[in-house]
Amino acid sequence: MSAAVALPQHQLHESPNVRGITIHSWHITSSTNPISNASQLDALQSSLGIPLPEMTFGSNYLELEHRPTRFKYRFSTPDLLSGVKNGELQEGDGGVKVGYADAWLKSRTGPDSSLPMPETVPTKPYDWTYTTTHPGTALPAENSDFNWKPADPENQAHSIPMAELRRPDPIMFYSEIPLFEDELHDNGSSNLLVRIRVMPTCIFVLARFTLRVDGVLFRTYDTRLYHSFESNPPLLVRESSGWEGAYDRVKKSLPTRDDLTPLTDALFIANTLAQMPSSYSQKEGAGTRWRGLGTKIEIAELKN
């Protein structure tokens, strides 16, 4: 039986659409609002320059503020959607064609077809899957020397301690913040959800982008942010990881062959991709050559 964990002094805040916690030197705010209205969508679409997902929560955000240094870290819908490619997709952007595209083209250009080979041009001048690798926005104070640098693999403090996060410690604050979701014109699903847990010893954030293109592939991109209250100077650890796998290969991992429900579950998709050999799911992927594949760990110190 694990020893009881003492709760540090803290204060919870709550209003109709905003919740938060003040703990140690941190003030954390979670804003969850209804889907943006027409005027909000028009303004956001104008600023981003791309059509928006069907369900866009444009006013939702998570913000962490370290009061002594005036440092802020923010996950917001406009920021993360700004990571969606606007324009013709290039090598490394991970462009995806829907499953029936090749069959449709072949039926019209095969040897028995009287139709000429059509000129293939992009039908959408943006990434219609809404894939984004935006890790959130760091907002250091003016004249701060804040910067991210590669983690030292030999330094235990430069990693996210998963054993600590699995302990049954009290959760003092928890929030889920949906940023966007789209059914991809009935070809699958794309969504981004941010979760935060504040425990007596640490802060942990997971921003997860999940993509399913039916008959083609699954893709997950996670940004994890971790801070231990014991770190001095205060240290942030950020881990960014991308996985990808062919649709049929993920489908083979279903617990029951005839029940496709897990293929709509972001946790099942993420766990299945993570359990595959990394040489496949984080390097080869589904053959899109997406630059988001792999894992990168960075750290940053907060200094007065």
LINCORUR-V89351 format. One record per residue. N is the residue number from 1. RES is the residue in one letter. SS is DSSP state (~ for helix, > for strand, _ for the rest). D_CENTER is the distance of its C-alpha to the mean C-alpha in Angstrom with 1 decimal. Layout:
n:N res:RES ss:SS d_center:D_CENTER
n:N res:RES ss:SS d_center:D_CENTER
//
This chain:
n:1 res:M ss:_ d_center:34.7
n:2 res:S ss:_ d_center:32.4
n:3 res:A ss:_ d_center:33.8
n:4 res:A ss:_ d_center:32.9
n:5 res:V ss:_ d_center:30.5
n:6 res:A ss:_ d_center:31.8
n:7 res:L ss:_ d_center:29.8
n:8 res:P ss:_ d_center:29.7
n:9 res:Q ss:_ d_center:30.8
n:10 res:H ss:> d_center:28.3
n:11 res:Q ss:> d_center:28.3
n:12 res:L ss:> d_center:26.2
n:13 res:H ss:> d_center:25.9
n:14 res:E ss:> d_center:25.5
n:15 res:S ss:_ d_center:26.2
n:16 res:P ss:_ d_center:25.6
n:17 res:N ss:_ d_center:22.1
n:18 res:V ss:> d_center:21.3
n:19 res:R ss:> d_center:21.2
n:20 res:G ss:> d_center:21.2
n:21 res:I ss:> d_center:22.8
n:22 res:T ss:> d_center:24.9
n:23 res:I ss:> d_center:25.3
n:24 res:H ss:_ d_center:27.0
n:25 res:S ss:_ d_center:26.1
n:26 res:W ss:> d_center:22.9
n:27 res:H ss:> d_center:22.4
n:28 res:I ss:> d_center:19.1
n:29 res:T ss:> d_center:18.5
n:30 res:S ss:> d_center:16.4
n:31 res:S ss:> d_center:17.2
n:32 res:T ss:_ d_center:16.8
n:33 res:N ss:_ d_center:18.9
n:34 res:P ss:_ d_center:20.0
n:35 res:I ss:_ d_center:18.8
n:36 res:S ss:_ d_center:20.0
n:37 res:N ss:_ d_center:23.6
n:38 res:A ss:~ d_center:25.2
n:39 res:S ss:~ d_center:26.1
n:40 res:Q ss:~ d_center:22.7
n:41 res:L ss:~ d_center:21.1
n:42 res:D ss:~ d_center:23.9
n:43 res:A ss:~ d_center:23.3
n:44 res:L ss:~ d_center:19.6
n:45 res:Q ss:~ d_center:20.2
n:46 res:S ss:~ d_center:23.1
n:47 res:S ss:~ d_center:21.1
n:48 res:L ss:~ d_center:18.3
n:49 res:G ss:_ d_center:20.8
n:50 res:I ss:_ d_center:18.9
n:51 res:P ss:_ d_center:19.4
n:52 res:L ss:_ d_center:16.8
n:53 res:P ss:_ d_center:15.1
n:54 res:E ss:_ d_center:17.6
n:55 res:M ss:> d_center:16.0
n:56 res:T ss:> d_center:14.8
n:57 res:F ss:_ d_center:14.8
n:58 res:G ss:_ d_center:15.7
n:59 res:S ss:_ d_center:17.1
n:60 res:N ss:_ d_center:14.4
n:61 res:Y ss:> d_center:13.1
n:62 res:L ss:> d_center:13.0
n:63 res:E ss:> d_center:15.4
n:64 res:L ss:> d_center:16.9
n:65 res:E ss:> d_center:20.3
n:66 res:H ss:> d_center:22.6
n:67 res:R ss:_ d_center:25.9
n:68 res:P ss:_ d_center:28.3
n:69 res:T ss:_ d_center:26.5
n:70 res:R ss:_ d_center:25.1
n:71 res:F ss:> d_center:21.7
n:72 res:K ss:> d_center:18.6
n:73 res:Y ss:> d_center:14.9
n:74 res:R ss:> d_center:13.0
n:75 res:F ss:> d_center:9.8
n:76 res:S ss:> d_center:11.2
n:77 res:T ss:~ d_center:11.1
n:78 res:P ss:~ d_center:13.4
n:79 res:D ss:~ d_center:11.8
n:80 res:L ss:~ d_center:8.4
n:81 res:L ss:~ d_center:10.6
n:82 res:S ss:_ d_center:12.8
n:83 res:G ss:_ d_center:10.8
n:84 res:V ss:_ d_center:11.9
n:85 res:K ss:_ d_center:15.1
n:86 res:N ss:> d_center:18.2
n:87 res:G ss:_ d_center:21.2
n:88 res:E ss:_ d_center:22.4
n:89 res:L ss:_ d_center:20.0
n:90 res:Q ss:_ d_center:21.2
n:91 res:E ss:_ d_center:21.2
n:92 res:G ss:_ d_center:17.9
n:93 res:D ss:_ d_center:15.9
n:94 res:G ss:_ d_center:15.5
n:95 res:G ss:_ d_center:17.5
n:96 res:V ss:_ d_center:18.1
n:97 res:K ss:_ d_center:21.4
n:98 res:V ss:_ d_center:21.9
n:99 res:G ss:_ d_center:23.9
n:100 res:Y ss:_ d_center:27.2
n:101 res:A ss:~ d_center:27.3
n:102 res:D ss:~ d_center:29.2
n:103 res:A ss:~ d_center:31.6
n:104 res:W ss:~ d_center:32.3
n:105 res:L ss:~ d_center:33.1
n:106 res:K ss:~ d_center:35.3
n:107 res:S ss:~ d_center:37.3
n:108 res:R ss:~ d_center:38.2
n:109 res:T ss:~ d_center:38.9
n:110 res:G ss:_ d_center:40.5
n:111 res:P ss:_ d_center:44.1
n:112 res:D ss:_ d_center:45.4
n:113 res:S ss:_ d_center:43.7
n:114 res:S ss:_ d_center:45.8
n:115 res:L ss:_ d_center:42.9
n:116 res:P ss:_ d_center:42.1
n:117 res:M ss:_ d_center:38.8
n:118 res:P ss:_ d_center:36.6
n:119 res:E ss:_ d_center:35.0
n:120 res:T ss:_ d_center:31.2
n:121 res:V ss:_ d_center:29.3
n:122 res:P ss:_ d_center:25.7
n:123 res:T ss:_ d_center:25.8
n:124 res:K ss:_ d_center:22.8
n:125 res:P ss:_ d_center:22.4
n:126 res:Y ss:> d_center:18.6
n:127 res:D ss:_ d_center:15.8
n:128 res:W ss:_ d_center:16.4
n:129 res:T ss:_ d_center:13.3
n:130 res:Y ss:_ d_center:11.1
n:131 res:T ss:_ d_center:9.1
n:132 res:T ss:_ d_center:7.3
n:133 res:T ss:_ d_center:6.9
n:134 res:H ss:_ d_center:7.7
n:135 res:P ss:_ d_center:7.4
n:136 res:G ss:_ d_center:9.1
n:137 res:T ss:> d_center:12.9
n:138 res:A ss:> d_center:15.6
n:139 res:L ss:> d_center:18.8
n:140 res:P ss:_ d_center:21.7
n:141 res:A ss:_ d_center:25.2
n:142 res:E ss:_ d_center:27.6
n:143 res:N ss:_ d_center:29.4
n:144 res:S ss:_ d_center:27.0
n:145 res:D ss:_ d_center:26.7
n:146 res:F ss:_ d_center:23.1
n:147 res:N ss:_ d_center:21.3
n:148 res:W ss:_ d_center:18.7
n:149 res:K ss:> d_center:20.6
n:150 res:P ss:> d_center:20.0
n:151 res:A ss:_ d_center:20.4
n:152 res:D ss:_ d_center:23.7
n:153 res:P ss:_ d_center:23.4
n:154 res:E ss:_ d_center:26.8
n:155 res:N ss:_ d_center:25.8
n:156 res:Q ss:~ d_center:24.6
n:157 res:A ss:~ d_center:23.3
n:158 res:H ss:~ d_center:20.9
n:159 res:S ss:_ d_center:18.8
n:160 res:I ss:_ d_center:16.9
n:161 res:P ss:_ d_center:19.7
n:162 res:M ss:~ d_center:18.4
n:163 res:A ss:~ d_center:22.0
n:164 res:E ss:~ d_center:22.0
n:165 res:L ss:~ d_center:18.8
n:166 res:R ss:~ d_center:20.6
n:167 res:R ss:_ d_center:23.8
n:168 res:P ss:_ d_center:24.9
n:169 res:D ss:_ d_center:24.9
n:170 res:P ss:_ d_center:25.1
n:171 res:I ss:> d_center:22.0
n:172 res:M ss:> d_center:23.2
n:173 res:F ss:> d_center:20.3
n:174 res:Y ss:> d_center:17.4
n:175 res:S ss:> d_center:15.3
n:176 res:E ss:> d_center:12.6
n:177 res:I ss:> d_center:11.5
n:178 res:P ss:> d_center:10.6
n:179 res:L ss:> d_center:9.7
n:180 res:F ss:> d_center:10.7
n:181 res:E ss:> d_center:11.9
n:182 res:D ss:> d_center:14.4
n:183 res:E ss:_ d_center:16.9
n:184 res:L ss:~ d_center:17.3
n:185 res:H ss:~ d_center:21.1
n:186 res:D ss:~ d_center:21.5
n:187 res:N ss:_ d_center:20.2
n:188 res:G ss:> d_center:17.2
n:189 res:S ss:> d_center:14.0
n:190 res:S ss:> d_center:10.7
n:191 res:N ss:> d_center:8.4
n:192 res:L ss:> d_center:5.6
n:193 res:L ss:> d_center:6.7
n:194 res:V ss:> d_center:7.2
n:195 res:R ss:> d_center:10.0
n:196 res:I ss:> d_center:12.7
n:197 res:R ss:> d_center:15.9
n:198 res:V ss:> d_center:18.9
n:199 res:M ss:> d_center:21.6
n:200 res:P ss:_ d_center:25.0
n:201 res:T ss:_ d_center:24.0
n:202 res:C ss:> d_center:20.5
n:203 res:I ss:> d_center:17.2
n:204 res:F ss:> d_center:14.0
n:205 res:V ss:> d_center:10.5
n:206 res:L ss:> d_center:7.4
n:207 res:A ss:> d_center:4.1
n:208 res:R ss:> d_center:3.0
n:209 res:F ss:> d_center:3.5
n:210 res:T ss:> d_center:7.2
n:211 res:L ss:> d_center:10.2
n:212 res:R ss:> d_center:13.8
n:213 res:V ss:> d_center:16.7
n:214 res:D ss:_ d_center:19.9
n:215 res:G ss:_ d_center:22.2
n:216 res:V ss:_ d_center:20.1
n:217 res:L ss:> d_center:16.9
n:218 res:F ss:> d_center:13.7
n:219 res:R ss:> d_center:10.6
n:220 res:T ss:> d_center:7.5
n:221 res:Y ss:> d_center:5.1
n:222 res:D ss:> d_center:4.6
n:223 res:T ss:> d_center:5.6
n:224 res:R ss:> d_center:8.7
n:225 res:L ss:> d_center:11.4
n:226 res:Y ss:> d_center:14.9
n:227 res:H ss:> d_center:18.3
n:228 res:S ss:> d_center:21.6
n:229 res:F ss:_ d_center:24.2
n:230 res:E ss:_ d_center:26.8
n:231 res:S ss:_ d_center:25.6
n:232 res:N ss:_ d_center:28.2
n:233 res:P ss:_ d_center:27.4
n:234 res:P ss:_ d_center:24.1
n:235 res:L ss:> d_center:21.5
n:236 res:L ss:> d_center:17.7
n:237 res:V ss:> d_center:15.9
n:238 res:R ss:> d_center:12.5
n:239 res:E ss:> d_center:11.2
n:240 res:S ss:> d_center:8.8
n:241 res:S ss:> d_center:9.1
n:242 res:G ss:> d_center:9.2
n:243 res:W ss:> d_center:11.5
n:244 res:E ss:> d_center:13.5
n:245 res:G ss:> d_center:16.7
n:246 res:A ss:> d_center:19.4
n:247 res:Y ss:~ d_center:19.7
n:248 res:D ss:~ d_center:23.1
n:249 res:R ss:~ d_center:22.2
n:250 res:V ss:~ d_center:19.5
n:251 res:K ss:~ d_center:21.9
n:252 res:K ss:_ d_center:24.5
n:253 res:S ss:_ d_center:22.7
n:254 res:L ss:_ d_center:23.3
n:255 res:P ss:_ d_center:25.5
n:256 res:T ss:_ d_center:27.8
n:257 res:R ss:_ d_center:28.3
n:258 res:D ss:_ d_center:29.1
n:259 res:D ss:_ d_center:26.3
n:260 res:L ss:_ d_center:23.3
n:261 res:T ss:~ d_center:21.5
n:262 res:P ss:~ d_center:19.1
n:263 res:L ss:~ d_center:17.7
n:264 res:T ss:~ d_center:16.1
n:265 res:D ss:_ d_center:14.7
n:266 res:A ss:~ d_center:11.0
n:267 res:L ss:~ d_center:12.5
n:268 res:F ss:~ d_center:15.3
n:269 res:I ss:~ d_center:13.3
n:270 res:A ss:~ d_center:11.2
n:271 res:N ss:~ d_center:14.5
n:272 res:T ss:~ d_center:16.6
n:273 res:L ss:~ d_center:14.8
n:274 res:A ss:~ d_center:14.8
n:275 res:Q ss:~ d_center:18.5
n:276 res:M ss:_ d_center:19.5
n:277 res:P ss:_ d_center:21.2
n:278 res:S ss:~ d_center:18.8
n:279 res:S ss:~ d_center:21.4
n:280 res:Y ss:~ d_center:20.3
n:281 res:S ss:~ d_center:16.6
n:282 res:Q ss:~ d_center:15.6
n:283 res:K ss:~ d_center:18.5
n:284 res:E ss:~ d_center:20.2
n:285 res:G ss:_ d_center:17.5
n:286 res:A ss:_ d_center:18.8
n:287 res:G ss:_ d_center:20.7
n:288 res:T ss:_ d_center:18.6
n:289 res:R ss:_ d_center:18.7
n:290 res:W ss:_ d_center:15.1
n:291 res:R ss:_ d_center:14.8
n:292 res:G ss:_ d_center:11.2
n:293 res:L ss:_ d_center:12.9
n:294 res:G ss:> d_center:13.9
n:295 res:T ss:> d_center:13.2
n:296 res:K ss:> d_center:14.0
n:297 res:I ss:> d_center:15.0
n:298 res:E ss:> d_center:16.3
n:299 res:I ss:> d_center:18.4
n:300 res:A ss:> d_center:19.9
n:301 res:E ss:> d_center:23.0
n:302 res:L ss:_ d_center:23.8
n:303 res:K ss:_ d_center:27.4
n:304 res:N ss:_ d_center:29.9
//
